Amino acid sequence: MSDITLKLAEKADAPVVFGFLQKLAGKLGKDNHFNGTVEALEHFGFGDKPAFEAILAYHQQTPVGFILYFEEFSTWRCSPGIYIQDLYLNASMRGQGLGKLLINAAAEVGRQRQATYLRLSVDASNNSGMDFYTSMGFEHKHEEKMLMLNI
């Protein structure tokens, strides 16, 4: 992976992040659920109080993947963590260690902020994603179930 460079996304990179989010939705067969905009990403990710950060991976000046994450806090651990919201790699880059590289980059951001864990959820239909994350040591927490309420 010596020909890969990583870069913390900036406001000018919002269209690249948006493009990866569209590709991820398509890969999961959820195109009709994706209704974001580049402007919303610019506002919420690169404004006064960013709701997320993203790291972009480049191969020879071409964006080939990204990880999007944000800080959270565990009351049971009494420590901060990093929640990985999205990870996407172009198909040509899968199986080469880029996913691990991006997760390790997010973990390093967490360590610098005294985070003690990474957390994520996997789309129920994403079996290859589940296999990848468990191969990295992520554990399925059977005592928790993800719930959501639209407000």
C-alpha positions in Angstrom: 0.0 0.0 0.0 3.0 2.3 -0.4 1.3 4.0 -3.4 -1.7 5.0 -1.3 -1.9 8.4 0.4 -4.4 9.3 3.1 -5.8 12.8 3.5 -8.2 14.3 6.1 -11.2 15.5 4.0 -11.7 19.3 3.8 -14.8 21.2 2.6 -13.5 21.1 -1.0 -13.6 17.3 -0.8 -17.3 17.2 0.0 -18.2 16.2 -3.6 -15.8 13.2 -3.3 -17.2 12.1 0.0 -20.7 12.5 -1.5 -19.7 10.3 -4.5 -18.5 7.6 -2.2 -21.7 7.7 -0.2 -23.7 7.3 -3.4 -21.5 4.3 -4.4 -22.0 2.7 -1.0 -25.7 3.1 -1.2 -25.7 1.5 -4.6 -23.5 -1.4 -3.5 -25.9 -2.1 -0.7 -28.9 -1.8 -3.0 -30.2 1.2 -1.0 -30.0 3.9 -3.7 -33.6 4.9 -3.0 -32.8 5.5 0.7 -29.9 7.9 0.0 -31.2 11.5 -0.2 -28.2 13.5 1.0 -26.7 16.5 -0.8 -23.2 17.9 -1.2 -24.4 21.1 0.5 -25.6 19.2 3.6 -22.2 17.5 3.8 -20.4 20.8 3.5 -22.7 22.4 6.2 -22.6 19.5 8.8 -19.1 18.2 8.2 -17.1 21.3 7.5 -18.9 24.1 9.4 -18.3 25.6 12.8 -19.1 22.4 14.7 -18.3 19.4 12.4 -20.6 16.4 13.0 -18.1 14.1 11.3 -14.7 13.7 9.8 -13.6 11.7 6.8 -10.3 10.3 5.6 -9.9 9.9 1.9 -7.5 7.4 0.3 -5.8 8.2 -3.0 -4.0 6.0 -5.5 -2.0 8.1 -7.9 -4.0 11.2 -7.3 -7.3 9.3 -7.7 -9.7 8.9 -4.8 -10.2 5.2 -4.2 -11.9 4.9 -0.8 -12.9 6.7 2.4 -13.8 6.3 6.0 -16.3 8.6 7.7 -16.4 8.7 11.6 -17.3 10.8 14.5 -16.6 10.9 18.3 -19.0 9.3 20.8 -18.9 8.7 24.5 -19.5 5.4 26.4 -21.0 6.0 29.8 -20.3 2.4 30.8 -16.6 2.8 30.0 -16.5 6.5 31.0 -14.4 7.1 28.0 -14.7 8.5 24.4 -14.8 6.3 21.3 -14.9 6.6 17.6 -18.0 5.5 15.7 -17.3 4.5 12.1 -20.4 5.4 10.1 -19.2 4.5 6.6 -16.3 2.8 4.9 -16.1 2.3 1.2 -13.5 1.2 -1.3 -13.6 1.1 -5.0 -14.0 -2.6 -6.1 -10.6 -2.6 -7.7 -9.0 -1.7 -4.3 -10.7 -4.4 -2.2 -8.6 -7.2 -0.7 -5.4 -5.2 -0.7 -5.4 -4.0 2.9 -6.8 -0.5 2.2 -9.8 -1.1 4.5 -7.5 -2.0 7.3 -5.4 1.0 6.6 -8.4 3.3 6.8 -9.7 1.7 10.0 -6.2 2.0 11.6 -6.1 5.7 10.6 -9.4 6.3 12.3 -8.1 4.3 15.4 -5.1 6.5 15.5 -7.3 9.7 15.5 -9.1 8.1 18.4 -6.0 7.3 20.3 -4.8 10.9 19.9 -8.2 11.9 21.5 -7.9 9.3 24.3 -10.6 7.1 22.8 -10.6 3.5 24.0 -12.7 1.8 21.3 -14.0 1.8 17.8 -17.7 1.0 17.2 -19.7 0.5 14.0 -22.8 -1.2 12.6 -23.0 -3.3 9.5 -25.9 -3.4 7.1 -27.7 -6.7 7.7 -27.3 -7.7 4.1 -23.5 -6.9 4.0 -22.0 -10.4 4.7 -18.6 -9.5 3.2 -18.5 -6.4 5.4 -19.3 -8.5 8.5 -16.6 -11.0 7.6 -14.1 -8.2 7.1 -14.8 -6.5 10.4 -14.8 -9.7 12.4 -11.4 -10.6 10.8 -10.1 -7.4 12.2 -11.3 -8.3 15.7 -14.6 -6.4 15.9 -17.1 -8.4 17.9 -20.8 -8.7 17.4 -22.5 -7.4 20.6 -25.5 -9.6 21.0 -26.7 -7.7 24.0 -27.4 -4.6 21.9 -29.8 -3.9 19.1 -29.7 -0.8 17.0 -32.9 1.4 17.2 -33.7 4.6 15.4 -36.4 7.2 15.7 -36.8 9.9 12.9 -37.3 13.3 14.4 
